[in-house]
């Protein structure tokens, strides 16, 4: 998606909003930027519906901490 249409932006926005509703987190600019970037990559990879994008985001990024670029991995915790 190099230059998206209004419909494409709406699909991505609704998927990110669904992620927030699912996890009950308050809006966070850093997380939103991360989730939008992830949703665009998924969209470009063929995930074209709001439902598919939302389901993938929810399953991949479990909670706000998972959206942090510098979040510690389980390897560093051991």
Beta strands, then each sheet from edge to edge (+ up, - down):
end
